[in-house]
Amino acid sequence: MILAFSGNRFLVEEAAREVLAGRGLHLRDLPRVGGDDVTPETLATLLAPSLFGESAALVDLEGVRPDKALLAALATPGALVVVLDPLGAATRIKHYEQHGEHRAVPAPVKSGEVAGWASARAKQMKLKLEREAAVYLAEVFGADLAGLNAELNKLVFVDGPLDRETLRRVVGREPPGDSFAMLGAATAGRTAEALKQLRQLLASGEDPFKLMGAVIWQYGLVARSVALLQGGARVSEAEAAQRLGVKPYPAKKALEVARQLSERQIRAHLNHILSADLAMKRGLDVPAALERLLVQLSL
């Protein structure tokens, strides 16, 4: 019988552990194979009939492309095969369902969803986690649910209310910056916010030259978006994505910035970006050049 789990890596292992516990088994006790070791021959050895009861194994398919022979081996009669398949391709899911059970374990994706997941997990652990503290964890850890969960385990030993400021002191990490948010704040005249995003990006290890490359690329999209909006034209995000040749998210962000700028302003901003790029390449103070650029873009 196959017990298959697909979705978020951390949640997949957790779900498998809970399901097996309900059967009186422990995930850690199963022989485990993954990577290049996942072959029909290996599975035949692990799943051979035993005098001591049902044979069982844990098969980790992350990074593995199973062929028909391997899928057939997973369905060995008289054996329990726990399959961790984060990708969970549709054809494989159909095979799992034909020979046992499949459980999809999707992960929270958006920041608000991750914050909600953190709040629910904290409630299970009887932690009094305030909403803004959950938002902070989502900002810091993003899709790293394993890291977030590990941090919640540490918070069990913290006395007092778990508000955002307490977590900032305990976790000791700042949320990574967002280059689109940085540019959006600058062009909206919110200089302090733009500089904060820049400093967070640099503090998180972002290479300043790669950051400048991102600024140049993003402002290229902004300049083309300004052209699309000439004469008061209404341009949808989907249309902008198609005409700019990018995915919807960067098209959406570029439009948001472009709607705040005239052709005269975008020309001035492009000149400021060129000057900052040249200053950085000439070996001048790189962080100072980036900070000066954001101030210029916000005027």
Sequence and secondary structure as in RCSB ss.txt:
>XXXX:A:sequence
MILAFSGNRFLVEEAAREVLAGRGLHLRDLPRVGGDDVTPETLATLLAPSLFGESAALVDLEGVRPDKALLAALA
TPGALVVVLDPLGAATRIKHYEQHGEHRAVPAPVKSGEVAGWASARAKQMKLKLEREAAVYLAEVFGADLAGLNA
ELNKLVFVDGPLDRETLRRVVGREPPGDSFAMLGAATAGRTAEALKQLRQLLASGEDPFKLMGAVIWQYGLVARS
VALLQGGARVSEAEAAQRLGVKPYPAKKALEVARQLSERQIRAHLNHILSADLAMKRGLDVPAALERLLVQLSL
>XXXX:A:secstr
 EEEEEE HHHHHHHHHHHHHHTT  GGGS EEEGGG  HHHHHHHTS BTTB EEEEEE TT    HHHHHHHT
 TTEEEEEE SS  HHHHHHHHHTEEEEEE    SHHHHHHHHHHHHHHTT  B HHHHHHHHHHHTT HHHHHH
HHHHHTT  S B HHHHHHHH       HHHHHHHHHTT HHHHHHHHHHHHHTT  HHHHHHHHHHHHHHHHHH
HHHTGGG    HHHHHHHHTS HHHHHHHHHHHTT  HHHHHHHHHHHHHHHHHHHTT  HHHHHHHHHHHHH 
